[in-house]
Amino acid sequence: MASIGIFDSGSGGLSVYRELRKILPRERYLYFSDNAHCPYGEKSAAYIQDRARVITDILLGMGADIIVVACNTATAAAIATLREEYPAVPFIGMEPAVKPAALGTESGVIGVLATAGTLKGSKYLNTRGQYEDDVKIVEHVGQGFVELVEGGILDGPEAEATVRASLQPLLDAGADRIVLGCTHYPFLQPVIERLCGSGVQVIDPAPAVARQTLHVLQEKGIPVGEGPFSIDLYHSGEPESLLRIYKLVQ
């Protein structure tokens, strides 16, 4: 049985946990929500790296065999540092889903919703650079999206107005594929899809990350599927938001 550590700035990484459980239902999960320091989007790389080290030490102390950095901003800011400083630990990061969007677009325009930290990160910039000669890529920070999810506001007038403000510029530019570049954003996907209307596909990278985690576990010879399932939830702040979102993914 694998012990899979997962961390995020808050509850958003549970969107990745949800996909992991679909293909790895009989493992031990250790989830850390750094909600006392959420959101990460506007924080410095050095700050996020320090938090990532602290959380990695906690997860390893709890017996994690592999760590999923279920946060696009933390992946952009810290995963290279983590891999360098913890060479024996397999780390899985979030991949910007630009490739499937670029390959699938019919309008020739794709939109990316992400945090400011993700959009400035080298991982995203390198991926964008591979495709921006072939398609038009328009970007927007999901202003207020993380706060909505942490506050449990996943639908209704406030959620719709907040989402519309960041989504509409992408739709106005003609995007027919919308990439979700933050693990919190899939919890707003029903609202996003409703506002997009037919003909626009919303792409969540979490399923691909789950498949990559399984691949690395098998590659490393870490036994999987031996059960029983268990999960431990950890948090640096108040537990309410984490428990609220956790109930949605069960």
N, C-alpha and C positions, 0 to 999 in steps of 0.2 A: 504494500500500500504506500503510495506516494504522499508525502506531506507537502502541500502546495501553499506557499506564502504569497499573499496578494496585498498590495498597498496602493492607496490613492490619497489625494488631498482630502477626500471626504467619502461620500457614499457612491460616487459615480462608478468606481471600479466594480461595484456589484453587477453592472451590466456585463462585465467580462466574466465574473464568477458565474453568472447565469448561463453563459455559453460553455464555460468549462464543465459545469455539472452535466450538461447534455451529453458530452462525450466521455467524461470522466466521473461517473456518478458514485463511485465507491472509493473515494479518496478522503484524506484528512485535509481540511482547508483551514488556513490561518489568515484572517482578513484584518488588516489594520487601516482604520480611517483616521487620517491626520486632521480631523475636523477643527481642532483648536487653531490650526494654521491655514485653514481653507479660506479663500481659494489661493492656488499657487500662481495663477495666470499672470499677475503683475509683479510677482516677487523675483528677486535676483537669482541668477543661476547658482551663485555661491550659497545662498540661503537654502535653496531647494536641495542642493547636494548635501548640506549638513543634515537636513531632515531625513534625506534618503539613507544616510549612513546610520543615523539613530534607529530608524525603523528596520533597516536590514539587520542590525545587531539584535533587535528584539525578536524578529522572525527566526533568525538563525538560532537564537537561544531557546526558542520554542520547538526547534527540531525541523525547520523547513528544509526540504531537499532541493527546492527550486523556488525562485522568486519571480512573480509576475508583476512588473511595474505597470499597473493598470491605470495609468495616468499619462496622457499625451505630453503634458507640460513637464512632468518629472522625467519621462523618457528623454525628451529633448535636452533637458538641463543636466541630467545626472547619470544616465545609464552607462555612458562611456567611462565615467569616473568609477562607478560601482564595479564594472567589469575589470577595471585596472586594479582596484584596491582589494577585490575579493575574487581572485582568479579561479578559485576552486568551485565557485558558486555559479550555476547556470541562471542567467537573468533573461527574461522574456520582456520585450518592450512593445509599445504600441507602434504600429506601422501606419503612416498616413495612407488612406485608401484611394490615392490619386490614380494609380494604375487602372483598377477596374472601372473607375469613372471615366478616365480618358479613353479606354478601349470601348466603352459602351455608349458614349454620347452620340446622339444623332444631330444635335444642334451645333456641335463643335465647341460648346461652352460648358464648363463644369464649375460648380461652386464649392467652396470649402468654408465650413463654419468651425472655428477653433478658438482657443485662447490666444492672447497676444504672445505668450511665451512659446507656444507651439509654432505659431506662424514665423517666429524669428529664429527657431531652432534649425541647426544644420541638417538634421535628418529630414525635416519637411522641405527645406530649401533645396537639398540635393534631389529629393524625389520630384519636386516641382520642376526642377531644371531638366529632368529627363523627358518631360512631356509638354512643356510650355511652347515649344516650337510647332507642335502638332495641334494643340487645342488651346483655347483661351481659358485661363484659370482666373476666376474672380474669388476674392476672399473677404471674409468679414468676421470680426470677433463676435461671438455670441454674448453680447452684453447682457448680464443679469441672468444668464441661463443656469450657471452653477448655483447661484443664490436661490433661484426658484426650486431647483431639485432638492437642495439641502433643507429648504423650508417646507418641502412636501407639496408645493404648488405645481402640480403636473398637468393641470387643465383649467379651463375657465377663462374669464375675461382678462385677468392679469397675465396669465401665462400666454394667452393668445396675443395680447398687445406687445409683450416683451419679445416674443419669438418673431412676430411680424416685422418689428423694427430692424432686426438684423438679417432676416431672411429675404425681405422684399428686394433689397439691392441686388441680390444674386439672381432672383427671378426676373427682375427688370433687365438684367444683362443677358438674359436668354438661357440661363443654365437649365439643363434637363437632367443633370446628375448632381446631387448634393451630398458631399462627403462630411460625415460627422467626425470632427477632429478633437473631440473631448469625450471621455467616457461618461460624463454626466449627461450628455446630450441625448443618448438613446432613450432616456426616461421621458423626454419631451417629443419623441418621434411621432406619436399619434397626432400631436398638435402640428408638428412640422409637416407631416404628410397631408394633413387636412388643408393647411394653408397652401401647400404646393399644388394640390389638385392633380388630376390625372396627367400622365405623360412625363412626370418628374419622378425619378427614382432616388430614394434616400438610402445612402450606403453606410452601414455600421461595420467598422473593422473588427469588432469583437469575435465573431465566429472564426475569422482567419487567425487571430491571436490564440484562440483555444486550440485550433488544429496544430499550430506551431508548438504550443506547450506539450501536447501529446507526442509530437515528433521528437522533441528534445528529450523528454522523459525516456522514450524508447531508445533513443540514440545513446543515452547515458547509462542504460541498463537498470534504470530505477523501476522496480516492480509497480505495476498499476492494476487496478481492478480487483484487488484482494480484499478491500473493505474491512470493516463497515464504514459507511460515510459518517463524517463528523465535521463540525465547523466551530471554530472559536472566533468570536468577534472582539476586536480590540479598538480602542478609540482614545485620542488624546484630549478630546473635549467632551461635551455632553453627549449622552447616548441616543437621545430621542431621534435625531435625523437618521442615524445609521439603522436603528431598529425599524423605523418607519419604512425605509426603502427596502430593507432586508425582507420584510413581510411580502413585498411585491414580487420578489424573485423566487419565492418558494412554490 
